[in-house]
Amino acid sequence: MLQAATLQHRQRPAASVLVDPFRDYLEKRWEEGDAARRQLLTEVKLCGFEGSEATIYR
């Protein structure tokens, strides 16, 4: 059996760490009126975003 001390828990990165590289792009698209969540998520995922839709809108 594994000891609790030997288990390593992977912490999720803070939302800001995930969103920051894409923040300018997302804000620009939002201001242009292109605020469809699924579309923006698809666009940033294609550019390497690893977070969820909820992360973008926090």
All heavy atoms as TSV, in Angstrom:
chain	resi	resn	atom	element	x	y	z
A	1	MET	N	N	0.836	-1.188	0.000
A	1	MET	CA	C	0.000	0.000	0.000
A	1	MET	C	C	0.882	1.252	0.000
A	1	MET	O	O	1.918	1.284	0.628
A	1	MET	CB	C	-0.881	-0.023	1.249
A	1	MET	CG	C	-2.242	0.571	1.003
A	1	MET	SD	S	-3.209	0.655	2.507
A	1	MET	CE	C	-4.289	-0.699	2.215
A	2	LEU	N	N	0.443	2.266	-0.695
A	2	LEU	CA	C	1.218	3.506	-0.753
A	2	LEU	C	C	1.005	4.333	0.505
A	2	LEU	O	O	-0.100	4.415	1.032
A	2	LEU	CB	C	0.794	4.340	-1.962
A	2	LEU	CG	C	1.148	3.780	-3.330
A	2	LEU	CD1	C	0.532	4.658	-4.410
A	2	LEU	CD2	C	2.651	3.727	-3.503
A	3	GLN	N	N	2.038	4.921	0.954
A	3	GLN	CA	C	1.951	5.837	2.087
A	3	GLN	C	C	1.455	7.186	1.593
A	3	GLN	O	O	1.813	7.614	0.497
A	3	GLN	CB	C	3.328	6.001	2.743
A	3	GLN	CG	C	3.873	4.740	3.346
A	3	GLN	CD	C	3.103	4.342	4.595
A	3	GLN	OE1	O	2.604	5.190	5.328
A	3	GLN	NE2	N	2.990	3.046	4.821
A	4	ALA	N	N	0.676	7.865	2.369
A	4	ALA	CA	C	0.151	9.177	1.987
A	4	ALA	C	C	1.283	10.154	1.675
A	4	ALA	O	O	1.164	10.982	0.785
A	4	ALA	CB	C	-0.743	9.727	3.084
A	5	ALA	N	N	2.375	10.050	2.366
A	5	ALA	CA	C	3.498	10.966	2.164
A	5	ALA	C	C	4.159	10.754	0.804
A	5	ALA	O	O	4.815	11.645	0.283
A	5	ALA	CB	C	4.516	10.805	3.271
A	6	THR	N	N	4.003	9.567	0.222
A	6	THR	CA	C	4.648	9.304	-1.056
A	6	THR	C	C	3.802	9.712	-2.246
A	6	THR	O	O	4.288	9.764	-3.366
A	6	THR	CB	C	5.006	7.807	-1.196
A	6	THR	OG1	O	3.806	7.046	-1.183
A	6	THR	CG2	C	5.942	7.356	-0.098
A	7	LEU	N	N	2.542	9.968	-2.024
A	7	LEU	CA	C	1.667	10.393	-3.104
A	7	LEU	C	C	1.934	11.845	-3.469
A	7	LEU	O	O	2.085	12.687	-2.596
A	7	LEU	CB	C	0.199	10.228	-2.719
A	7	LEU	CG	C	-0.288	8.810	-2.486
A	7	LEU	CD1	C	-1.743	8.832	-2.037
A	7	LEU	CD2	C	-0.136	7.989	-3.752
A	8	GLN	N	N	2.001	12.103	-4.738
A	8	GLN	CA	C	2.192	13.476	-5.191
A	8	GLN	C	C	0.907	13.939	-5.844
A	8	GLN	O	O	0.385	13.279	-6.739
A	8	GLN	CB	C	3.334	13.567	-6.192
A	8	GLN	CG	C	4.670	13.286	-5.588
A	8	GLN	CD	C	5.779	13.415	-6.609
A	8	GLN	OE1	O	5.535	13.611	-7.788
A	8	GLN	NE2	N	7.004	13.313	-6.149
A	9	HIS	N	N	0.410	15.040	-5.363
A	9	HIS	CA	C	-0.813	15.605	-5.927
A	9	HIS	C	C	-0.443	16.701	-6.906
A	9	HIS	O	O	0.375	17.561	-6.609
A	9	HIS	CB	C	-1.711	16.177	-4.826
A	9	HIS	CG	C	-2.220	15.116	-3.906
A	9	HIS	ND1	N	-3.262	14.297	-4.237
A	9	HIS	CD2	C	-1.810	14.724	-2.674
A	9	HIS	CE1	C	-3.486	13.457	-3.255
A	9	HIS	NE2	N	-2.614	13.698	-2.290
A	10	ARG	N	N	-1.034	16.621	-8.052
A	10	ARG	CA	C	-0.789	17.642	-9.069
A	10	ARG	C	C	-1.771	18.782	-8.848
A	10	ARG	O	O	-2.971	18.594	-8.928
A	10	ARG	CB	C	-0.985	17.044	-10.459
A	10	ARG	CG	C	-0.719	18.018	-11.545
A	10	ARG	CD	C	-0.815	17.354	-12.899
A	10	ARG	NE	N	-0.780	18.387	-13.906
A	10	ARG	CZ	C	-1.651	18.496	-14.882
A	10	ARG	NH1	N	-2.601	17.611	-15.028
A	10	ARG	NH2	N	-1.568	19.470	-15.753
A	11	GLN	N	N	-1.247	19.943	-8.546
A	11	GLN	CA	C	-2.104	21.110	-8.379
A	11	GLN	C	C	-2.400	21.723	-9.723
A	11	GLN	O	O	-1.527	21.821	-10.579
A	11	GLN	CB	C	-1.447	22.155	-7.483
A	11	GLN	CG	C	-1.427	21.770	-6.045
A	11	GLN	CD	C	-0.929	22.930	-5.209
A	11	GLN	OE1	O	-0.013	23.636	-5.594
A	11	GLN	NE2	N	-1.542	23.123	-4.066
A	12	ARG	N	N	-3.637	22.127	-9.895
A	12	ARG	CA	C	-4.016	22.824	-11.115
A	12	ARG	C	C	-3.441	24.230	-11.073
A	12	ARG	O	O	-3.439	24.874	-10.028
A	12	ARG	CB	C	-5.533	22.893	-11.239
A	12	ARG	CG	C	-6.137	21.549	-11.475
A	12	ARG	CD	C	-7.625	21.560	-11.581
A	12	ARG	NE	N	-8.246	22.858	-11.592
A	12	ARG	CZ	C	-9.535	23.058	-11.439
A	12	ARG	NH1	N	-10.342	22.059	-11.239
A	12	ARG	NH2	N	-10.041	24.265	-11.466
A	13	PRO	N	N	-2.956	24.739	-12.207
A	13	PRO	CA	C	-2.459	26.116	-12.224
A	13	PRO	C	C	-3.597	27.101	-11.991
A	13	PRO	O	O	-4.750	26.818	-12.319
A	13	PRO	CB	C	-1.900	26.282	-13.636
A	13	PRO	CG	C	-2.049	24.988	-14.326
A	13	PRO	CD	C	-2.829	24.065	-13.467
A	14	ALA	N	N	-3.275	28.219	-11.426
A	14	ALA	CA	C	-4.277	29.266	-11.221
A	14	ALA	C	C	-4.839	29.708	-12.566
A	14	ALA	O	O	-4.138	29.710	-13.572
A	14	ALA	CB	C	-3.650	30.452	-10.495
A	15	ALA	N	N	-6.107	30.073	-12.569
A	15	ALA	CA	C	-6.776	30.479	-13.811
A	15	ALA	C	C	-6.010	31.586	-14.525
A	15	ALA	O	O	-5.866	31.561	-15.740
A	15	ALA	CB	C	-8.208	30.909	-13.517
A	16	SER	N	N	-5.502	32.546	-13.765
A	16	SER	CA	C	-4.805	33.668	-14.399
A	16	SER	C	C	-3.554	33.205	-15.142
A	16	SER	O	O	-3.218	33.745	-16.186
A	16	SER	CB	C	-4.448	34.738	-13.373
A	16	SER	OG	O	-3.560	34.216	-12.405
A	17	VAL	N	N	-2.883	32.194	-14.620
A	17	VAL	CA	C	-1.688	31.673	-15.277
A	17	VAL	C	C	-2.055	31.065	-16.628
A	17	VAL	O	O	-1.326	31.208	-17.609
A	17	VAL	CB	C	-0.991	30.618	-14.388
A	17	VAL	CG1	C	0.128	29.917	-15.128
A	17	VAL	CG2	C	-0.462	31.262	-13.123
A	18	LEU	N	N	-3.196	30.415	-16.688
A	18	LEU	CA	C	-3.638	29.798	-17.932
A	18	LEU	C	C	-4.127	30.827	-18.944
A	18	LEU	O	O	-3.891	30.709	-20.135
A	18	LEU	CB	C	-4.769	28.788	-17.663
A	18	LEU	CG	C	-4.392	27.545	-16.872
A	18	LEU	CD1	C	-5.636	26.746	-16.525
A	18	LEU	CD2	C	-3.409	26.690	-17.655
A	19	VAL	N	N	-4.825	31.850	-18.453
A	19	VAL	CA	C	-5.476	32.821	-19.335
A	19	VAL	C	C	-4.540	33.945	-19.761
A	19	VAL	O	O	-4.655	34.441	-20.886
A	19	VAL	CB	C	-6.743	33.405	-18.663
A	19	VAL	CG1	C	-7.343	34.525	-19.487
A	19	VAL	CG2	C	-7.768	32.304	-18.433
A	20	ASP	N	N	-3.616	34.335	-18.924
A	20	ASP	CA	C	-2.768	35.504	-19.203
A	20	ASP	C	C	-2.159	35.534	-20.606
A	20	ASP	O	O	-2.215	36.570	-21.260
A	20	ASP	CB	C	-1.679	35.665	-18.143
A	20	ASP	CG	C	-2.194	36.329	-16.880
A	20	ASP	OD1	O	-3.334	36.852	-16.898
A	20	ASP	OD2	O	-1.472	36.310	-15.876
A	21	PRO	N	N	-1.614	34.441	-21.113
A	21	PRO	CA	C	-1.028	34.511	-22.462
A	21	PRO	C	C	-2.061	34.801	-23.557
A	21	PRO	O	O	-1.693	35.222	-24.652
A	21	PRO	CB	C	-0.425	33.113	-22.666
A	21	PRO	CG	C	-0.272	32.547	-21.303
A	21	PRO	CD	C	-1.362	33.153	-20.478
A	22	PHE	N	N	-3.338	34.609	-23.249
A	22	PHE	CA	C	-4.399	34.781	-24.237
A	22	PHE	C	C	-5.305	35.969	-23.927
A	22	PHE	O	O	-6.231	36.257	-24.664
A	22	PHE	CB	C	-5.254	33.503	-24.301
A	22	PHE	CG	C	-4.432	32.285	-24.565
A	22	PHE	CD1	C	-3.983	31.495	-23.530
A	22	PHE	CD2	C	-4.066	31.941	-25.859
A	22	PHE	CE1	C	-3.201	30.373	-23.766
A	22	PHE	CE2	C	-3.286	30.828	-26.111
A	22	PHE	CZ	C	-2.853	30.043	-25.058
A	23	ARG	N	N	-5.021	36.656	-22.833
A	23	ARG	CA	C	-5.906	37.724	-22.349
A	23	ARG	C	C	-6.122	38.834	-23.383
A	23	ARG	O	O	-7.251	39.222	-23.658
A	23	ARG	CB	C	-5.368	38.325	-21.051
A	23	ARG	CG	C	-6.328	39.303	-20.405
A	23	ARG	CD	C	-5.853	39.751	-19.038
A	23	ARG	NE	N	-5.556	38.659	-18.133
A	23	ARG	CZ	C	-6.464	37.976	-17.444
A	23	ARG	NH1	N	-7.731	38.272	-17.576
A	23	ARG	NH2	N	-6.109	37.001	-16.636
A	24	ASP	N	N	-5.056	39.344	-23.984
A	24	ASP	CA	C	-5.194	40.428	-24.964
A	24	ASP	C	C	-6.069	39.986	-26.140
A	24	ASP	O	O	-6.939	40.724	-26.595
A	24	ASP	CB	C	-3.833	40.893	-25.472
A	24	ASP	CG	C	-3.028	41.630	-24.415
A	24	ASP	OD1	O	-3.634	42.103	-23.428
A	24	ASP	OD2	O	-1.807	41.729	-24.581
A	25	TYR	N	N	-5.822	38.790	-26.621
A	25	TYR	CA	C	-6.607	38.268	-27.748
A	25	TYR	C	C	-8.088	38.131	-27.361
A	25	TYR	O	O	-8.970	38.560	-28.105
A	25	TYR	CB	C	-6.055	36.914	-28.188
A	25	TYR	CG	C	-6.864	36.293	-29.287
A	25	TYR	CD1	C	-6.726	36.727	-30.598
A	25	TYR	CD2	C	-7.776	35.285	-29.027
A	25	TYR	CE1	C	-7.483	36.177	-31.619
A	25	TYR	CE2	C	-8.538	34.719	-30.032
A	25	TYR	CZ	C	-8.384	35.169	-31.326
A	25	TYR	OH	O	-9.140	34.631	-32.331
A	26	LEU	N	N	-8.350	37.558	-26.200
A	26	LEU	CA	C	-9.730	37.367	-25.760
A	26	LEU	C	C	-10.449	38.705	-25.573
A	26	LEU	O	O	-11.606	38.860	-25.970
A	26	LEU	CB	C	-9.773	36.552	-24.466
A	26	LEU	CG	C	-9.385	35.084	-24.611
A	26	LEU	CD1	C	-9.156	34.466	-23.234
A	26	LEU	CD2	C	-10.437	34.325	-25.387
A	27	GLU	N	N	-9.761	39.666	-24.972
A	27	GLU	CA	C	-10.363	40.988	-24.772
A	27	GLU	C	C	-10.661	41.665	-26.113
A	27	GLU	O	O	-11.711	42.284	-26.281
A	27	GLU	CB	C	-9.466	41.857	-23.898
A	27	GLU	CG	C	-9.462	41.414	-22.453
A	27	GLU	CD	C	-8.501	42.197	-21.584
A	27	GLU	OE1	O	-7.725	43.029	-22.101
A	27	GLU	OE2	O	-8.518	41.962	-20.358
A	28	LYS	N	N	-9.740	41.532	-27.052
A	28	LYS	CA	C	-9.944	42.115	-28.387
A	28	LYS	C	C	-11.164	41.499	-29.054
A	28	LYS	O	O	-12.018	42.212	-29.588
A	28	LYS	CB	C	-8.701	41.888	-29.249
A	28	LYS	CG	C	-8.834	42.377	-30.675
A	28	LYS	CD	C	-7.544	42.081	-31.447
A	28	LYS	CE	C	-7.679	42.458	-32.893
A	28	LYS	NZ	N	-8.055	41.342	-33.738
A	29	ARG	N	N	-11.264	40.180	-29.030
A	29	ARG	CA	C	-12.393	39.489	-29.644
A	29	ARG	C	C	-13.701	39.862	-28.943
A	29	ARG	O	O	-14.732	40.040	-29.580
A	29	ARG	CB	C	-12.181	37.975	-29.593
A	29	ARG	CG	C	-10.976	37.520	-30.379
A	29	ARG	CD	C	-11.208	37.541	-31.885
A	29	ARG	NE	N	-12.001	36.371	-32.217
A	29	ARG	CZ	C	-13.060	36.385	-33.020
A	29	ARG	NH1	N	-13.414	37.485	-33.607
A	29	ARG	NH2	N	-13.739	35.288	-33.248
A	30	TRP	N	N	-13.660	40.012	-27.624
A	30	TRP	CA	C	-14.847	40.387	-26.853
A	30	TRP	C	C	-15.323	41.781	-27.279
A	30	TRP	O	O	-16.502	42.006	-27.511
A	30	TRP	CB	C	-14.520	40.354	-25.364
A	30	TRP	CG	C	-15.693	40.629	-24.489
A	30	TRP	CD1	C	-16.105	41.838	-24.032
A	30	TRP	CD2	C	-16.615	39.673	-23.976
A	30	TRP	NE1	N	-17.214	41.696	-23.251
A	30	TRP	CE2	C	-17.556	40.383	-23.205
A	30	TRP	CE3	C	-16.733	38.285	-24.081
A	30	TRP	CZ2	C	-18.601	39.743	-22.545
A	30	TRP	CZ3	C	-17.771	37.661	-23.422
A	30	TRP	CH2	C	-18.692	38.389	-22.672
A	31	GLU	N	N	-14.374	42.722	-27.381
A	31	GLU	CA	C	-14.705	44.092	-27.774
A	31	GLU	C	C	-15.232	44.162	-29.208
A	31	GLU	O	O	-16.014	45.042	-29.541
A	31	GLU	CB	C	-13.486	44.998	-27.606
A	31	GLU	CG	C	-13.140	45.240	-26.148
A	31	GLU	CD	C	-11.801	45.917	-25.953
A	31	GLU	OE1	O	-11.133	46.276	-26.950
A	31	GLU	OE2	O	-11.400	46.074	-24.785
A	32	GLU	N	N	-14.789	43.243	-30.057
A	32	GLU	CA	C	-15.276	43.189	-31.435
A	32	GLU	C	C	-16.689	42.615	-31.514
A	32	GLU	O	O	-17.298	42.616	-32.579
A	32	GLU	CB	C	-14.343	42.325	-32.294
A	32	GLU	CG	C	-12.989	42.934	-32.535
A	32	GLU	CD	C	-12.027	41.974	-33.221
A	32	GLU	OE1	O	-12.335	40.767	-33.343
A	32	GLU	OE2	O	-10.945	42.436	-33.634
A	33	GLY	N	N	-17.197	42.129	-30.392
A	33	GLY	CA	C	-18.538	41.561	-30.364
A	33	GLY	C	C	-18.560	40.067	-30.613
A	33	GLY	O	O	-19.622	39.471	-30.738
A	34	ASP	N	N	-17.395	39.452	-30.674
A	34	ASP	CA	C	-17.308	38.008	-30.896
A	34	ASP	C	C	-17.156	37.308	-29.548
A	34	ASP	O	O	-16.099	36.835	-29.201
A	34	ASP	CB	C	-16.130	37.663	-31.801
A	34	ASP	CG	C	-16.322	38.211	-33.194
A	34	ASP	OD1	O	-17.456	38.126	-33.697
A	34	ASP	OD2	O	-15.353	38.723	-33.763
A	35	ALA	N	N	-18.254	37.267	-28.808
A	35	ALA	CA	C	-18.188	36.748	-27.454
A	35	ALA	C	C	-18.836	35.376	-27.305
A	35	ALA	O	O	-19.172	34.970	-26.215
A	35	ALA	CB	C	-18.840	37.742	-26.494
A	36	ALA	N	N	-19.014	34.649	-28.410
A	36	ALA	CA	C	-19.567	33.302	-28.319
A	36	ALA	C	C	-18.547	32.417	-27.605
A	36	ALA	O	O	-17.422	32.231	-28.079
A	36	ALA	CB	C	-19.879	32.760	-29.702
A	37	ARG	N	N	-18.922	31.914	-26.457
A	37	ARG	CA	C	-17.994	31.164	-25.618
A	37	ARG	C	C	-17.325	30.015	-26.346
A	37	ARG	O	O	-16.121	29.846	-26.280
A	37	ARG	CB	C	-18.714	30.612	-24.396
A	37	ARG	CG	C	-19.091	31.663	-23.410
A	37	ARG	CD	C	-19.800	31.037	-22.241
A	37	ARG	NE	N	-19.959	32.039	-21.200
A	37	ARG	CZ	C	-20.111	31.758	-19.933
A	37	ARG	NH1	N	-20.162	30.513	-19.546
A	37	ARG	NH2	N	-20.239	32.717	-19.064
A	38	ARG	N	N	-18.107	29.214	-26.983
A	38	ARG	CA	C	-17.551	28.031	-27.660
A	38	ARG	C	C	-16.565	28.423	-28.757
A	38	ARG	O	O	-15.528	27.800	-28.926
A	38	ARG	CB	C	-18.662	27.171	-28.249
A	38	ARG	CG	C	-19.575	26.585	-27.234
A	38	ARG	CD	C	-19.065	25.243	-26.785
A	38	ARG	NE	N	-20.020	24.675	-25.846
A	38	ARG	CZ	C	-19.690	24.026	-24.772
A	38	ARG	NH1	N	-18.434	23.831	-24.498
A	38	ARG	NH2	N	-20.594	23.545	-23.962
A	39	GLN	N	N	-16.886	29.470	-29.492
A	39	GLN	CA	C	-15.998	29.907	-30.574
A	39	GLN	C	C	-14.675	30.415	-30.015
A	39	GLN	O	O	-13.605	30.059	-30.513
A	39	GLN	CB	C	-16.668	30.990	-31.419
A	39	GLN	CG	C	-15.812	31.525	-32.550
A	39	GLN	CD	C	-15.446	30.464	-33.572
A	39	GLN	OE1	O	-16.225	29.552	-33.837
A	39	GLN	NE2	N	-14.261	30.561	-34.140
A	40	LEU	N	N	-14.737	31.259	-28.987
A	40	LEU	CA	C	-13.502	31.773	-28.386
A	40	LEU	C	C	-12.674	30.641	-27.787
A	40	LEU	O	O	-11.453	30.623	-27.920
A	40	LEU	CB	C	-13.822	32.823	-27.323
A	40	LEU	CG	C	-14.372	34.143	-27.837
A	40	LEU	CD1	C	-14.706	35.059	-26.675
A	40	LEU	CD2	C	-13.406	34.813	-28.776
A	41	LEU	N	N	-13.343	29.699	-27.137
A	41	LEU	CA	C	-12.628	28.563	-26.556
A	41	LEU	C	C	-11.925	27.767	-27.648
A	41	LEU	O	O	-10.747	27.411	-27.520
A	41	LEU	CB	C	-13.584	27.665	-25.780
A	41	LEU	CG	C	-12.950	26.430	-25.138
A	41	LEU	CD1	C	-11.907	26.823	-24.108
A	41	LEU	CD2	C	-14.019	25.545	-24.511
A	42	THR	N	N	-12.614	27.509	-28.740
A	42	THR	CA	C	-12.024	26.776	-29.857
A	42	THR	C	C	-10.804	27.504	-30.390
A	42	THR	O	O	-9.754	26.891	-30.648
A	42	THR	CB	C	-13.060	26.570	-30.982
A	42	THR	OG1	O	-14.156	25.811	-30.466
A	42	THR	CG2	C	-12.458	25.867	-32.170
A	43	GLU	N	N	-10.914	28.814	-30.557
A	43	GLU	CA	C	-9.804	29.598	-31.096
A	43	GLU	C	C	-8.571	29.543	-30.202
A	43	GLU	O	O	-7.457	29.343	-30.687
A	43	GLU	CB	C	-10.247	31.045	-31.310
A	43	GLU	CG	C	-11.246	31.199	-32.438
A	43	GLU	CD	C	-11.791	32.607	-32.568
A	43	GLU	OE1	O	-11.181	33.549	-32.032
A	43	GLU	OE2	O	-12.846	32.755	-33.218
A	44	VAL	N	N	-8.757	29.734	-28.907
A	44	VAL	CA	C	-7.586	29.740	-28.022
A	44	VAL	C	C	-7.046	28.328	-27.802
A	44	VAL	O	O	-5.850	28.158	-27.599
A	44	VAL	CB	C	-7.834	30.477	-26.684
A	44	VAL	CG1	C	-8.049	31.955	-26.919
A	44	VAL	CG2	C	-8.962	29.879	-25.895
A	45	LYS	N	N	-7.900	27.323	-27.864
A	45	LYS	CA	C	-7.422	25.940	-27.762
A	45	LYS	C	C	-6.490	25.620	-28.934
A	45	LYS	O	O	-5.485	24.944	-28.764
A	45	LYS	CB	C	-8.596	24.955	-27.752
A	45	LYS	CG	C	-9.359	24.924	-26.455
A	45	LYS	CD	C	-8.882	23.794	-25.626
A	45	LYS	CE	C	-9.775	23.658	-24.399
A	45	LYS	NZ	N	-9.164	22.835	-23.387
A	46	LEU	N	N	-6.840	26.108	-30.124
A	46	LEU	CA	C	-5.987	25.889	-31.290
A	46	LEU	C	C	-4.626	26.564	-31.126
A	46	LEU	O	O	-3.649	26.163	-31.758
A	46	LEU	CB	C	-6.675	26.396	-32.560
A	46	LEU	CG	C	-7.874	25.573	-33.026
A	46	LEU	CD1	C	-8.592	26.293	-34.165
A	46	LEU	CD2	C	-7.438	24.179	-33.456
A	47	CYS	N	N	-4.572	27.577	-30.265
A	47	CYS	CA	C	-3.318	28.306	-30.023
A	47	CYS	C	C	-2.572	27.784	-28.793
A	47	CYS	O	O	-1.569	28.361	-28.391
A	47	CYS	CB	C	-3.613	29.791	-29.856
A	47	CYS	SG	S	-4.257	30.554	-31.343
A	48	GLY	N	N	-3.102	26.718	-28.171
A	48	GLY	CA	C	-2.383	26.115	-27.053
A	48	GLY	C	C	-3.003	26.285	-25.679
A	48	GLY	O	O	-2.431	25.827	-24.689
A	49	PHE	N	N	-4.139	26.938	-25.577
A	49	PHE	CA	C	-4.802	27.104	-24.276
A	49	PHE	C	C	-5.166	25.741	-23.717
A	49	PHE	O	O	-5.692	24.893	-24.429
A	49	PHE	CB	C	-6.052	27.971	-24.446
A	49	PHE	CG	C	-6.828	28.192	-23.175
A	49	PHE	CD1	C	-6.322	28.983	-22.168
A	49	PHE	CD2	C	-8.067	27.610	-22.997
A	49	PHE	CE1	C	-7.029	29.196	-21.000
A	49	PHE	CE2	C	-8.796	27.825	-21.835
A	49	PHE	CZ	C	-8.271	28.611	-20.834
A	50	GLU	N	N	-4.894	25.510	-22.431
A	50	GLU	CA	C	-5.142	24.212	-21.811
A	50	GLU	C	C	-6.244	24.244	-20.759
A	50	GLU	O	O	-6.518	23.231	-20.122
A	50	GLU	CB	C	-3.855	23.674	-21.194
A	50	GLU	CG	C	-2.789	23.386	-22.235
A	50	GLU	CD	C	-1.513	22.851	-21.633
A	50	GLU	OE1	O	-1.410	22.753	-20.397
A	50	GLU	OE2	O	-0.606	22.524	-22.407
A	51	GLY	N	N	-6.875	25.393	-20.583
A	51	GLY	CA	C	-7.911	25.501	-19.575
A	51	GLY	C	C	-9.281	25.168	-20.132
A	51	GLY	O	O	-9.435	24.708	-21.259
A	52	SER	N	N	-10.289	25.434	-19.313
A	52	SER	CA	C	-11.664	25.144	-19.693
A	52	SER	C	C	-12.398	26.431	-20.055
A	52	SER	O	O	-11.894	27.538	-19.861
A	52	SER	CB	C	-12.389	24.473	-18.535
A	52	SER	OG	O	-12.542	25.388	-17.466
A	53	GLU	N	N	-13.599	26.266	-20.539
A	53	GLU	CA	C	-14.448	27.413	-20.860
A	53	GLU	C	C	-14.682	28.252	-19.603
A	53	GLU	O	O	-14.647	29.476	-19.644
A	53	GLU	CB	C	-15.761	26.897	-21.419
A	53	GLU	CG	C	-16.737	27.971	-21.844
A	53	GLU	CD	C	-17.997	27.374	-22.446
A	53	GLU	OE1	O	-18.032	26.182	-22.751
A	53	GLU	OE2	O	-18.939	28.146	-22.605
A	54	ALA	N	N	-14.911	27.588	-18.489
A	54	ALA	CA	C	-15.146	28.303	-17.226
A	54	ALA	C	C	-13.950	29.149	-16.828
A	54	ALA	O	O	-14.095	30.234	-16.280
A	54	ALA	CB	C	-15.486	27.299	-16.123
A	55	THR	N	N	-12.753	28.658	-17.107
A	55	THR	CA	C	-11.536	29.402	-16.770
A	55	THR	C	C	-11.488	30.732	-17.507
A	55	THR	O	O	-11.084	31.750	-16.940
A	55	THR	CB	C	-10.291	28.567	-17.122
A	55	THR	OG1	O	-10.346	27.331	-16.415
A	55	THR	CG2	C	-9.011	29.295	-16.754
A	56	ILE	N	N	-11.901	30.741	-18.751
A	56	ILE	CA	C	-11.878	31.962	-19.550
A	56	ILE	C	C	-12.824	33.010	-18.985
A	56	ILE	O	O	-12.518	34.191	-18.973
A	56	ILE	CB	C	-12.259	31.662	-21.017
A	56	ILE	CG1	C	-11.156	30.829	-21.663
A	56	ILE	CG2	C	-12.492	32.950	-21.808
A	56	ILE	CD1	C	-11.484	30.370	-23.063
A	57	TYR	N	N	-13.957	32.586	-18.474
A	57	TYR	CA	C	-14.994	33.533	-18.058
A	57	TYR	C	C	-14.998	33.851	-16.579
A	57	TYR	O	O	-15.905	34.468	-16.086
A	57	TYR	CB	C	-16.362	33.020	-18.524
A	57	TYR	CG	C	-16.455	33.183	-20.009
A	57	TYR	CD1	C	-16.137	32.154	-20.871
A	57	TYR	CD2	C	-16.778	34.419	-20.556
A	57	TYR	CE1	C	-16.170	32.323	-22.232
A	57	TYR	CE2	C	-16.807	34.598	-21.923
A	57	TYR	CZ	C	-16.500	33.541	-22.741
A	57	TYR	OH	O	-16.523	33.728	-24.086
A	58	ARG	N	N	-13.950	33.465	-15.877
A	58	ARG	CA	C	-13.847	33.818	-14.446
A	58	ARG	C	C	-13.372	35.228	-14.289
A	58	ARG	O	O	-12.703	35.803	-15.029
A	58	ARG	CB	C	-12.881	32.887	-13.735
A	58	ARG	CG	C	-13.478	31.543	-13.528
A	58	ARG	CD	C	-12.578	30.712	-12.654
A	58	ARG	NE	N	-13.109	29.370	-12.707
A	58	ARG	CZ	C	-12.392	28.283	-12.608
A	58	ARG	NH1	N	-11.100	28.367	-12.433
A	58	ARG	NH2	N	-12.936	27.105	-12.661
